[in-house]
Amino acid sequence: MSTITVHGRATSSNVQTVMWCAAELGLEVERLDVGGPFGGTRTPDYLAMNPNGLVPTVQIGDETLFESAAIVRCLAAMHGDEAFWPADPLARARLDTWAEWGKVTFGAAFIAPVFIPLVRLSEAQRDVAALETAIGGLNAVVKILDDHLATSPWIGGTFSFADIVPGHLLYRLHELQATGELTLAPHPNVTRYYEALKGRPAFAEHVMISFDGLRPK
Ligand SMILES: N[C@@H](CCC(=O)N[C@@H](CS)C(=O)NCC(=O)O)C(=O)O
């Protein structure tokens, strides 16, 4: 089996998706601390692998990839069984719809407009009005997931690659609610789903990582 090397700090949510997916698939991965306080993303060698200068960058054998969701799909296609990565294109697309939604809708509504102001900015640096609007938008998005999960235990009938992309956001979402920093409308199905994710050892190891180190000093 090809060696898998993940360049990226463990506190990066996008690195977490890749690490969680690899662990669910039972893959051995070497992870290197890159990005954030570790630096290393602006060197010519790194930029040659990932011109965005972001993490993760993943090497699978001689191949180098960036974009976490694409990497999750690649690992799933290479190593997933029929439940994790269905062979039928339509069955897979039914799941992938939610993986894509997790990235471009849920992730976009949560990380930049809500998580970053609440965690990475001091109160003085926050645009309170913009944050309130963003929390309203996030509520609407979480309701979409909650409605979907009312009829399904996982994103699909069984755990699959499609749980990784929206699922990895839920540790941060629920931690911010637990501390009272974020208040959302009740979302019982999402909370039930999060409790199920917490029972997965790979999720606990790679996603439930404190983000306190990201807070301003
Ligand atoms: N669309 C990219 C986004 C990658 C990204 O924004 N990574 C962040 C961490 S989550 C990053 O590299 N931040 C700068 C750093 O850690 O040095 C992906 O999904 O891989």
The ligand as an ORCA input file, in Angstrom:
! r2SCAN-3c Opt
* xyz 0 1
  N     -10.339     24.411      0.664
  C      -9.160     24.027      1.420
  C      -9.019     25.017      2.571
  C      -7.733     24.792      3.331
  C      -7.598     25.797      4.484
  O      -8.256     26.856      4.511
  N      -6.759     25.443      5.453
  C      -6.522     26.306      6.591
  C      -6.622     25.506      7.894
  S      -8.227     24.815      8.148
  C      -5.082     26.835      6.526
  O      -4.258     26.293      5.828
  N      -4.825     27.897      7.272
  C      -3.507     28.468      7.348
  C      -2.553     27.665      8.193
  O      -2.956     26.745      8.920
  O      -1.357     27.999      8.136
  C      -9.314     22.578      1.913
  O     -10.448     22.164      2.174
  O      -8.318     21.858      2.015
*
